[in-house]
Amino acid sequence: MKGKFKYLCGGVLMVAVLSLSVLTAPPSALAKGKKVPPGQAKKINFQVMNDIRNHWSVEPVTALQKEGIIKGYSDGNFYPQNEVSRCEGLVMVMRALNQEGGTPSKEALKAAADCPDWAKNTVALAIDKGIITGQEAEDLDFSKPALRYEVAVWLGRAQNGNVSTGNLTFADSGKIPDYAKKYVAFMAKNRIINGYPGNMFGPLNSVKRAEIAAMLFRCQNMFSLKNQFGYVRGEVKDILPSAPAFIVLAVGDGDNAGEMMIQVADDAAIFVDGVAAELGDIKEGESVTVVLNPARKAIVISVKDGENNNDSESNAPKIAGLSPKDGAKDVEIGLKQLVATFNENIRAVNSESDVGSKIVVTNETGNKTVEIKDIDISGKELTIELVNGLNAGCEYTVYIPPGVIIGEDGNSFDGVDDSDWNFTTAEEEDNTAPDINSLDPEDNDDVLGDVHELTAKFDENVQWAGGNDVNAGKIIIFKDNTEITPDDIKLNDNELVINFDEALSKGEYSVIIPSGIIEDEAGNSFKGIGINGWNFEIKAALA
């Protein structure tokens, strides 16, 4: 190995000619620069918590476990899909800052009084550190799940004021409190916290334990919050099999370019594209991130393609089809089952009833929530059964939150926003012909006084059949068996008005409206009024 090596010493990056007193490797490996023979790379042994072995979060969880930032439970599990409480979230952030275990102020302890004993001191320290304000602490229910915008604020404040403002382009930015917007923008810009499909951030969504692990892991990788641990990024130049083993990286560029040889801890966690691997699986030329412990040994080695930075694996379950389809019109009236088909078999994180309690079906037209009777998850299908069928002529939306459904490999489904599944039911078919509600004068009425208008009110809006107002001329009016001609006939909404400029004189009147000349908006024809259907007598005009 010729040229310069970069190495970390006491937390300060230095450049020096390789000194075996600083980093030692087997002389044979250094002298010959041998590649790793197949199957002969040193076997690295590390423990992974039981329930994350095949989970998308295995890499961030294991890395942060090794740094002492997160811990599992006594049964050997991490429970990645459980919601993280505000207390737990703040404790994790403070561990990442290496701020756990100090003595908080009395004021901070008072503000954190509602926290459980195990977390009270650390949350109080978070108040003193400015991760959360005293007022926020007093207003929060610490037993409730941490929300996405809250975690963005905590991680942003952990940067000691080094948070630049940015533009928020999420469709639901209006749901983010004003004080939190700059932190959400900063976290999104740096891809620490990502959005959901449909350009949604989901600020009020709760955060799962796996998700906060991924967020903290990215923060550590980018900002090195816990500064006694180092993060080194570079390109693999060589793997040196030995006891201990070493990895050689090309780091920096230009005048700062060089090589770094790093001893690999015996229990280092190694990942290739998020999957647990062996040292021999790492290939020359691959891009890696290495986490160094205080002794400057590699405790985590991550090989990444740099493209996948989601809060869940890119192979998380995805929607293959929706019934009714998103954007569908004329959906069947009375439909009681809504079906989402996935690209793989799925199951509930907790229970089907839990999924049902969190799915929201909304009648947007009626501005009311639709009651769900049951949820069934079978194979690739999620079926939502409604108590009552869909109403006619209404727009509906369906919301499925992230984190309640997982695929075969434990990868979490990102959810469906209500803007991504909406449909409209068909208008109810109108086969009912319009009918008369009232007549003025009434049929068989004796009228005293001046009459200038005859009015027929219908039970719905009506129009001239075929839109032809010539039909008005087909209405016939008799006085004492002699036809008379009105001055005007109009249809206004649900009223037929027959107008005479001069008051009608004393006599017997009949009004005939032929069938088929008036119809409703659906085209149903009015049956008409025959010769004996609308008769009245004007006795005399008022003096």
Secondary structure as GFF3:
##gff-version 3
##sequence-region A 1 543
A	DSSP	beta_strand	4	9	.	.	.	ID=ss1
A	DSSP	beta_strand	12	17	.	.	.	ID=ss2
A	DSSP	alpha_helix	27	32	.	.	.	ID=ss3
A	DSSP	three_ten_helix	50	52	.	.	.	ID=ss4
A	DSSP	alpha_helix	58	66	.	.	.	ID=ss5
A	DSSP	alpha_helix	86	96	.	.	.	ID=ss6
A	DSSP	alpha_helix	106	111	.	.	.	ID=ss7
A	DSSP	alpha_helix	117	129	.	.	.	ID=ss8
A	DSSP	alpha_helix	134	139	.	.	.	ID=ss9
A	DSSP	alpha_helix	148	157	.	.	.	ID=ss10
A	DSSP	three_ten_helix	173	175	.	.	.	ID=ss11
A	DSSP	three_ten_helix	178	180	.	.	.	ID=ss12
A	DSSP	alpha_helix	181	189	.	.	.	ID=ss13
A	DSSP	alpha_helix	209	223	.	.	.	ID=ss14
A	DSSP	beta_strand	230	240	.	.	.	ID=ss15
A	DSSP	beta_strand	245	251	.	.	.	ID=ss16
A	DSSP	three_ten_helix	254	256	.	.	.	ID=ss17
A	DSSP	beta_strand	258	272	.	.	.	ID=ss18
A	DSSP	beta_strand	275	276	.	.	.	ID=ss19
A	DSSP	three_ten_helix	279	281	.	.	.	ID=ss20
A	DSSP	beta_strand	287	292	.	.	.	ID=ss21
A	DSSP	beta_strand	298	303	.	.	.	ID=ss22
A	DSSP	beta_strand	319	323	.	.	.	ID=ss23
A	DSSP	beta_strand	337	342	.	.	.	ID=ss24
A	DSSP	beta_strand	346	348	.	.	.	ID=ss25
A	DSSP	alpha_helix	352	358	.	.	.	ID=ss26
A	DSSP	beta_strand	360	363	.	.	.	ID=ss27
A	DSSP	beta_strand	368	370	.	.	.	ID=ss28
A	DSSP	beta_strand	372	378	.	.	.	ID=ss29
A	DSSP	beta_strand	381	386	.	.	.	ID=ss30
A	DSSP	beta_strand	395	399	.	.	.	ID=ss31
A	DSSP	beta_strand	405	407	.	.	.	ID=ss32
A	DSSP	beta_strand	422	424	.	.	.	ID=ss33
A	DSSP	beta_strand	436	440	.	.	.	ID=ss34
A	DSSP	beta_strand	445	448	.	.	.	ID=ss35
A	DSSP	beta_strand	453	458	.	.	.	ID=ss36
A	DSSP	beta_strand	462	464	.	.	.	ID=ss37
A	DSSP	three_ten_helix	465	467	.	.	.	ID=ss38
A	DSSP	three_ten_helix	469	474	.	.	.	ID=ss39
A	DSSP	beta_strand	476	479	.	.	.	ID=ss40
A	DSSP	beta_strand	482	484	.	.	.	ID=ss41
A	DSSP	beta_strand	488	492	.	.	.	ID=ss42
A	DSSP	beta_strand	495	499	.	.	.	ID=ss43
A	DSSP	beta_strand	507	512	.	.	.	ID=ss44
A	DSSP	beta_strand	518	520	.	.	.	ID=ss45
A	DSSP	beta_strand	535	540	.	.	.	ID=ss46
###
